[in-house]
Amino acid sequence: MALKRVLIVGAGLIGGSMGLALSRRMPHLEVDAVEVNAAYREQAAGLRAFRHVWHALESAPSDYDLAVLAVPVDAAIHLLPRVRGKASWVMDVCSVKRPIVEAMDRVLTGSRGVPSHPMAGKAQAGPLGADEALFEGRSWIFLETHRPSAEIEELVRRLGARVVRVPDAEDHDRRMAEASHGIHLASQCAVLAAEMDPAAIAEIAGPAFWDVTRLASSPSEFWIQTLGANRDHVIAWLRRFEAAARSFRAALERGDAAEVRILLEEAKRRRERADAARNTE
């Protein structure tokens, strides 16, 4: 099936960036959007990435090849019964997979569900943050249990992303707790642990503070939903994080420089192994 018409439901950061990239890199595609937020809808129209920006899903036609749910997981699940008749394929881009996969398997009839997750984003939400290059060099995760068509994989590659496959939704969500969701909480904790006045921090802080705490600027509502949907794996990660922090604290309380060195060197080795694997892909 050659992709000719694509509907992006949600024209915020991810949806807007997809629209920009597709309109410029695959100009033969007819790309439309649905955006219920009036301010976002006006901003999305200003991107000049979409032929039409519909105010409601019901207003859009029902002859798309692919519909992309670029909305938070709760909204995506809510929209599935209404989007299933709009396109031959329905793909989501949520960062938690178990609830959306369960809903796809239960709800979609006449359309094929493609759970997916682009590992891309930034703190600025909405169409004004849209960036054609947002997906360049980033992983775009698919599940072996719900493999996309070759045309959908090619579309993702044209966005600049690398196609990555993981076994299933459970495996995806466990990995996300370690590679993304827990890391965001670590960033939040670093900010909450600071006792200095923010102005005093800004006066003296170097790259370490700004690098580690950058993620604390992310939109709260997105993370409330995401953390709640993946809470079991995130809680397990937090327990391991707490154990690591206790190990450092205990070594420092004992004045055990040898143990501090062991912990630091082990963390350094693990980080270097991950970096080496990234650079050989």
C-alpha positions as a Markdown table, in Angstrom:
| # | Residue | x | y | z |
|---|---|---|---|---|
| 1 | Met | 0.0 | 0.0 | 0.0 |
| 2 | Ala | 1.6 | 3.3 | -1.1 |
| 3 | Leu | 0.9 | 6.1 | 1.4 |
| 4 | Lys | -0.8 | 9.0 | -0.3 |
| 5 | Arg | -2.9 | 10.7 | 2.4 |
| 6 | Val | -1.9 | 11.1 | 6.1 |
| 7 | Leu | -3.9 | 12.6 | 8.9 |
| 8 | Ile | -2.1 | 13.8 | 12.0 |
| 9 | Val | -4.4 | 14.0 | 15.0 |
| 10 | Gly | -2.8 | 16.6 | 17.4 |
| 11 | Ala | -0.7 | 19.4 | 15.8 |
| 12 | Gly | 1.4 | 20.1 | 18.8 |
| 13 | Leu | 5.2 | 19.7 | 19.0 |
| 14 | Ile | 5.4 | 16.1 | 17.7 |
| 15 | Gly | 2.5 | 16.4 | 15.2 |
| 16 | Gly | 3.6 | 19.8 | 14.0 |
| 17 | Ser | 7.2 | 18.6 | 13.5 |
| 18 | Met | 5.9 | 15.5 | 11.6 |
| 19 | Gly | 3.8 | 17.8 | 9.4 |
| 20 | Leu | 6.7 | 20.1 | 8.7 |
| 21 | Ala | 9.1 | 17.3 | 7.8 |
| 22 | Leu | 6.6 | 15.4 | 5.7 |
| 23 | Ser | 5.5 | 18.4 | 3.7 |
| 24 | Arg | 9.1 | 19.3 | 2.9 |
| 25 | Arg | 10.6 | 15.8 | 2.5 |
| 26 | Met | 7.7 | 13.9 | 1.0 |
| 27 | Pro | 5.8 | 16.6 | -0.9 |
| 28 | His | 3.8 | 14.1 | -2.8 |
| 29 | Leu | 1.9 | 13.2 | 0.4 |
| 30 | Glu | -1.4 | 15.0 | 1.2 |
| 31 | Val | -1.0 | 15.8 | 4.9 |
| 32 | Asp | -3.9 | 17.1 | 7.0 |
| 33 | Ala | -4.2 | 17.7 | 10.8 |
| 34 | Val | -6.9 | 17.7 | 13.5 |
| 35 | Glu | -6.4 | 20.2 | 16.3 |
| 36 | Val | -9.2 | 20.9 | 18.8 |
| 37 | Asn | -7.3 | 23.7 | 20.6 |
| 38 | Ala | -8.2 | 27.0 | 18.8 |
| 39 | Ala | -4.8 | 28.7 | 19.6 |
| 40 | Tyr | -2.8 | 25.6 | 18.5 |
| 41 | Arg | -5.0 | 25.3 | 15.4 |
| 42 | Glu | -4.2 | 28.8 | 14.3 |
| 43 | Gln | -0.5 | 28.2 | 15.0 |
| 44 | Ala | -0.5 | 24.9 | 13.1 |
| 45 | Ala | -2.1 | 26.6 | 10.1 |
| 46 | Gly | 0.8 | 29.1 | 10.2 |
| 47 | Leu | 3.3 | 26.3 | 9.8 |
| 48 | Arg | 2.1 | 25.9 | 6.2 |
| 49 | Ala | 2.7 | 22.1 | 6.7 |
| 50 | Phe | -0.9 | 20.9 | 6.4 |
| 51 | Arg | -3.4 | 21.1 | 3.5 |
| 52 | His | -6.2 | 21.4 | 6.1 |
| 53 | Val | -6.3 | 21.8 | 9.9 |
| 54 | Trp | -9.6 | 20.4 | 11.0 |
| 55 | His | -11.2 | 21.6 | 14.2 |
| 56 | Ala | -12.7 | 18.2 | 15.0 |
| 57 | Leu | -12.0 | 14.6 | 14.0 |
| 58 | Glu | -15.5 | 14.2 | 12.7 |
| 59 | Ser | -14.9 | 17.0 | 10.2 |
| 60 | Ala | -12.0 | 15.1 | 8.5 |
| 61 | Pro | -12.8 | 12.7 | 5.6 |
| 62 | Ser | -12.5 | 9.0 | 6.0 |
| 63 | Asp | -10.1 | 8.0 | 3.2 |
| 64 | Tyr | -6.7 | 8.4 | 4.7 |
| 65 | Asp | -4.0 | 5.8 | 4.4 |
| 66 | Leu | -2.5 | 6.6 | 7.8 |
| 67 | Ala | -3.8 | 8.4 | 10.8 |
| 68 | Val | -1.2 | 9.4 | 13.5 |
| 69 | Leu | -2.4 | 9.9 | 17.0 |
| 70 | Ala | 0.1 | 12.6 | 18.2 |
| 71 | Val | -1.7 | 13.2 | 21.6 |
| 72 | Pro | -1.1 | 12.0 | 25.2 |
| 73 | Val | -1.9 | 8.4 | 25.9 |
| 74 | Asp | -5.2 | 9.0 | 27.6 |
| 75 | Ala | -6.5 | 11.1 | 24.7 |
| 76 | Ala | -5.2 | 8.6 | 22.2 |
| 77 | Ile | -7.1 | 5.8 | 23.9 |
| 78 | His | -10.2 | 8.0 | 24.0 |
| 79 | Leu | -9.9 | 8.8 | 20.3 |
| 80 | Leu | -9.3 | 5.2 | 19.0 |
| 81 | Pro | -13.0 | 4.3 | 18.5 |
| 82 | Arg | -13.5 | 7.6 | 16.5 |
| 83 | Val | -10.4 | 7.3 | 14.4 |
| 84 | Arg | -10.6 | 3.7 | 13.4 |
| 85 | Gly | -12.8 | 4.4 | 10.4 |
| 86 | Lys | -10.6 | 7.3 | 9.2 |
| 87 | Ala | -7.6 | 5.4 | 7.9 |
| 88 | Ser | -6.3 | 2.0 | 6.8 |
| 89 | Trp | -3.5 | 2.2 | 9.4 |
| 90 | Val | -3.6 | 4.0 | 12.8 |
| 91 | Met | -0.3 | 4.8 | 14.5 |
| 92 | Asp | 0.3 | 6.4 | 17.9 |
| 93 | Val | 3.4 | 8.1 | 19.1 |
| 94 | Cys | 2.8 | 7.8 | 22.9 |
| 95 | Ser | 5.7 | 7.1 | 25.3 |
| 96 | Val | 3.9 | 4.4 | 27.1 |
| 97 | Lys | 2.8 | 1.4 | 25.1 |
| 98 | Arg | 0.9 | -1.1 | 27.3 |
| 99 | Pro | -2.4 | 0.8 | 27.6 |
| 100 | Ile | -2.5 | 1.9 | 24.0 |
| 101 | Val | -1.7 | -1.6 | 22.7 |
| 102 | Glu | -4.5 | -3.0 | 24.8 |
| 103 | Ala | -6.9 | -0.5 | 23.5 |
| 104 | Met | -5.8 | -1.0 | 19.9 |
| 105 | Asp | -6.2 | -4.7 | 20.1 |
| 106 | Arg | -9.7 | -4.3 | 21.6 |
| 107 | Val | -11.0 | -1.4 | 19.6 |
| 108 | Leu | -9.6 | -1.3 | 16.1 |
| 109 | Thr | -11.6 | -3.2 | 13.5 |
| 110 | Gly | -11.1 | -2.4 | 9.8 |
| 111 | Ser | -7.9 | -0.5 | 10.5 |
| 112 | Arg | -4.5 | -1.9 | 11.5 |
| 113 | Gly | -2.9 | -0.5 | 14.7 |
| 114 | Val | 0.8 | 0.5 | 14.8 |
| 115 | Pro | 2.1 | 1.3 | 18.3 |
| 116 | Ser | 5.2 | 3.5 | 18.0 |
| 117 | His | 7.3 | 5.9 | 19.9 |
| 118 | Pro | 9.7 | 8.5 | 18.6 |
| 119 | Met | 12.5 | 9.3 | 21.1 |
| 120 | Ala | 12.3 | 13.0 | 20.4 |
| 121 | Gly | 11.0 | 16.1 | 22.1 |
| 122 | Lys | 11.9 | 19.4 | 23.8 |
| 123 | Ala | 10.6 | 21.5 | 26.6 |
| 124 | Gln | 8.6 | 23.9 | 24.4 |
| 125 | Ala | 5.2 | 22.4 | 23.7 |
| 126 | Gly | 2.8 | 23.3 | 20.9 |
| 127 | Pro | 3.1 | 24.1 | 17.2 |
| 128 | Leu | 5.4 | 27.0 | 17.9 |
| 129 | Gly | 8.0 | 24.5 | 19.0 |
| 130 | Ala | 7.7 | 22.4 | 15.8 |
| 131 | Asp | 11.0 | 21.6 | 14.1 |
| 132 | Glu | 11.5 | 19.8 | 10.8 |
| 133 | Ala | 14.7 | 18.3 | 12.2 |
| 134 | Leu | 13.2 | 17.1 | 15.5 |
| 135 | Phe | 13.5 | 13.4 | 14.6 |
| 136 | Glu | 17.0 | 13.6 | 12.9 |
| 137 | Gly | 19.1 | 10.7 | 14.3 |
| 138 | Arg | 16.6 | 9.8 | 16.9 |
| 139 | Ser | 15.3 | 6.3 | 17.5 |
| 140 | Trp | 11.7 | 5.6 | 16.4 |
| 141 | Ile | 10.5 | 2.5 | 18.3 |
| 142 | Phe | 8.2 | -0.1 | 16.9 |
| 143 | Leu | 7.0 | -3.4 | 18.5 |
| 144 | Glu | 7.7 | -6.8 | 17.0 |
| 145 | Thr | 4.1 | -7.8 | 18.0 |
| 146 | His | 2.6 | -5.0 | 15.8 |
| 147 | Arg | 5.0 | -4.5 | 12.9 |
| 148 | Pro | 4.3 | -1.6 | 10.6 |
| 149 | Ser | 4.2 | -1.8 | 6.8 |
| 150 | Ala | 7.3 | -1.1 | 4.8 |
| 151 | Glu | 5.8 | 2.2 | 3.7 |
| 152 | Ile | 5.3 | 3.4 | 7.3 |
| 153 | Glu | 8.9 | 2.4 | 8.2 |
| 154 | Glu | 10.1 | 4.3 | 5.1 |
| 155 | Leu | 8.0 | 7.4 | 6.1 |
| 156 | Val | 9.7 | 7.3 | 9.6 |
| 157 | Arg | 13.2 | 7.1 | 7.9 |
| 158 | Arg | 12.4 | 10.0 | 5.7 |
| 159 | Leu | 11.7 | 12.0 | 8.9 |
| 160 | Gly | 15.4 | 11.3 | 9.7 |
| 161 | Ala | 14.7 | 8.8 | 12.4 |
| 162 | Arg | 16.3 | 5.4 | 13.0 |
| 163 | Val | 13.9 | 2.4 | 13.1 |
| 164 | Val | 14.3 | 0.4 | 16.3 |
| 165 | Arg | 12.3 | -2.7 | 17.2 |
| 166 | Val | 11.6 | -4.1 | 20.7 |
| 167 | Pro | 9.8 | -7.3 | 21.5 |
| 168 | Asp | 6.5 | -6.0 | 22.9 |
| 169 | Ala | 4.8 | -3.3 | 24.9 |
| 170 | Glu | 5.9 | -4.7 | 28.3 |
| 171 | Asp | 9.6 | -4.6 | 27.2 |
| 172 | His | 9.2 | -1.1 | 25.8 |
| 173 | Asp | 7.7 | 0.3 | 29.0 |
| 174 | Arg | 10.4 | -1.3 | 31.2 |
| 175 | Arg | 13.1 | 0.3 | 29.0 |
| 176 | Met | 11.4 | 3.7 | 29.1 |
| 177 | Ala | 11.4 | 3.7 | 32.9 |
| 178 | Glu | 15.2 | 3.4 | 32.7 |
| 179 | Ala | 16.0 | 5.5 | 29.6 |
| 180 | Ser | 13.5 | 8.3 | 29.9 |
| 181 | His | 10.8 | 8.4 | 32.6 |
| 182 | Gly | 13.1 | 7.8 | 35.5 |
| 183 | Ile | 15.7 | 10.2 | 34.1 |
| 184 | His | 13.0 | 12.9 | 34.1 |
| 185 | Leu | 12.3 | 12.3 | 37.7 |
| 186 | Ala | 16.0 | 12.4 | 38.6 |
| 187 | Ser | 16.1 | 15.8 | 37.0 |
| 188 | Gln | 13.1 | 16.9 | 39.0 |
| 189 | Cys | 14.7 | 15.6 | 42.2 |
| 190 | Ala | 17.9 | 17.5 | 41.6 |
| 191 | Val | 15.9 | 20.7 | 41.4 |
| 192 | Leu | 13.8 | 19.9 | 44.5 |
| 193 | Ala | 16.9 | 18.9 | 46.5 |
| 194 | Ala | 18.4 | 22.4 | 46.0 |
| 195 | Glu | 18.1 | 24.6 | 49.0 |
| 196 | Met | 19.5 | 27.8 | 47.6 |
| 197 | Asp | 17.3 | 30.6 | 46.2 |
| 198 | Pro | 17.0 | 30.2 | 42.4 |
| 199 | Ala | 18.6 | 33.5 | 41.8 |
| 200 | Ala | 21.6 | 32.4 | 43.9 |
| 201 | Ile | 21.8 | 29.2 | 41.9 |
| 202 | Ala | 21.7 | 31.0 | 38.6 |
| 203 | Glu | 24.6 | 33.2 | 39.7 |
| 204 | Ile | 27.0 | 30.4 | 40.4 |
| 205 | Ala | 25.7 | 27.3 | 38.5 |
| 206 | Gly | 27.8 | 25.8 | 35.8 |
| 207 | Pro | 26.9 | 23.3 | 33.0 |
| 208 | Ala | 26.4 | 20.4 | 35.4 |
| 209 | Phe | 23.4 | 22.0 | 37.1 |
| 210 | Trp | 21.8 | 23.2 | 33.8 |
| 211 | Asp | 22.4 | 19.8 | 32.0 |
| 212 | Val | 21.0 | 17.7 | 34.8 |
| 213 | Thr | 18.0 | 19.9 | 35.5 |
| 214 | Arg | 17.0 | 20.7 | 31.9 |
| 215 | Leu | 14.3 | 18.1 | 31.9 |
| 216 | Ala | 12.5 | 19.7 | 34.9 |
| 217 | Ser | 11.2 | 22.4 | 32.4 |
| 218 | Ser | 9.0 | 19.8 | 30.6 |
| 219 | Pro | 5.2 | 20.2 | 30.6 |
| 220 | Ser | 3.8 | 18.8 | 33.8 |
| 221 | Glu | 0.5 | 17.5 | 32.5 |
| 222 | Phe | 2.2 | 15.2 | 30.0 |
| 223 | Trp | 4.4 | 13.7 | 32.7 |
| 224 | Ile | 1.5 | 13.2 | 35.1 |
| 225 | Gln | -0.2 | 11.0 | 32.5 |
| 226 | Thr | 3.0 | 9.3 | 31.4 |
| 227 | Leu | 4.3 | 8.5 | 34.9 |
| 228 | Gly | 0.9 | 7.2 | 36.0 |
| 229 | Ala | 0.6 | 4.9 | 33.0 |
| 230 | Asn | 4.0 | 3.4 | 33.6 |
| 231 | Arg | 4.0 | 3.7 | 37.3 |
| 232 | Asp | 5.0 | 0.0 | 38.1 |
| 233 | His | 8.2 | 0.2 | 36.1 |
| 234 | Val | 9.0 | 3.7 | 37.2 |
| 235 | Ile | 8.5 | 2.7 | 40.9 |
| 236 | Ala | 10.9 | -0.2 | 40.4 |
| 237 | Trp | 13.5 | 2.2 | 38.8 |
| 238 | Leu | 13.0 | 4.7 | 41.7 |
| 239 | Arg | 13.8 | 1.9 | 44.2 |
| 240 | Arg | 17.1 | 1.2 | 42.4 |
| 241 | Phe | 17.8 | 4.9 | 42.2 |
| 242 | Glu | 17.2 | 5.2 | 45.9 |
| 243 | Ala | 19.5 | 2.3 | 46.6 |
| 244 | Ala | 22.3 | 3.8 | 44.5 |
| 245 | Ala | 21.9 | 7.2 | 46.4 |
| 246 | Arg | 22.0 | 5.3 | 49.7 |
| 247 | Ser | 25.2 | 3.6 | 48.7 |
| 248 | Phe | 26.8 | 7.0 | 48.0 |
| 249 | Arg | 25.5 | 8.5 | 51.2 |
| 250 | Ala | 26.6 | 5.6 | 53.4 |
| 251 | Ala | 30.1 | 5.7 | 51.9 |
| 252 | Leu | 30.4 | 9.4 | 52.5 |
| 253 | Glu | 29.0 | 9.1 | 56.0 |
| 254 | Arg | 31.7 | 6.5 | 56.8 |
| 255 | Gly | 34.4 | 8.6 | 55.1 |
| 256 | Asp | 35.1 | 5.6 | 52.9 |
| 257 | Ala | 36.9 | 7.1 | 49.9 |
| 258 | Ala | 37.6 | 3.7 | 48.5 |
| 259 | Glu | 33.9 | 2.8 | 48.3 |
| 260 | Val | 33.1 | 6.2 | 46.7 |
| 261 | Arg | 35.8 | 5.5 | 44.1 |
| 262 | Ile | 34.3 | 2.1 | 43.4 |
| 263 | Leu | 30.8 | 3.6 | 42.9 |
| 264 | Leu | 32.1 | 6.4 | 40.7 |
| 265 | Glu | 34.2 | 4.1 | 38.5 |
| 266 | Glu | 31.3 | 1.6 | 38.1 |
| 267 | Ala | 29.0 | 4.5 | 37.0 |
| 268 | Lys | 31.7 | 5.8 | 34.6 |
| 269 | Arg | 32.2 | 2.3 | 33.1 |
| 270 | Arg | 28.5 | 1.9 | 32.5 |
| 271 | Arg | 28.1 | 5.3 | 30.9 |
| 272 | Glu | 31.1 | 4.7 | 28.6 |
| 273 | Arg | 29.7 | 1.4 | 27.5 |
| 274 | Ala | 26.4 | 3.0 | 26.6 |
| 275 | Asp | 28.1 | 5.8 | 24.8 |
| 276 | Ala | 30.3 | 3.4 | 22.8 |
| 277 | Ala | 27.3 | 1.4 | 21.8 |
| 278 | Arg | 25.5 | 4.6 | 20.7 |
| 279 | Asn | 28.5 | 5.7 | 18.6 |
| 280 | Thr | 28.8 | 2.4 | 16.8 |
| 281 | Glu | 25.2 | 2.2 | 15.6 |
